[in-house]
């Protein structure tokens, strides 16, 4: 692999800083470019640590935001599902109450119908009994009138005229 572009940090290492090029001496070695090289290395390490720190912060923020977004999405999904389930549960309870009310009304109407049927039968029986009694009294009157007529006929037939 050939490198077409040299990173800036390496260029700084290869080329002395302007202060080092001007002849600033390194206190340890006494060379004019040593101080610039050390400063460049320290600056490079500092920049790397700073970039790493910012990258970690950005990664942590992104993780936190992703977790919060996932929690919000989860809450919305749960609310949507629970809302449907809750609505179905409420409808089921409402239907059960209506079924109980209809069953109670049917039971009341059945009792009322049974009472009406019993009353109707009692009236029919009473009418039949009255009719029976009326017919019996007509028959009794007819028999009595027949007895009276036949006894008068017998008296006339037996008596010497």
Helices and strands as residue ranges (DSSP letters): H 8-14, H 18-21, H 34-158
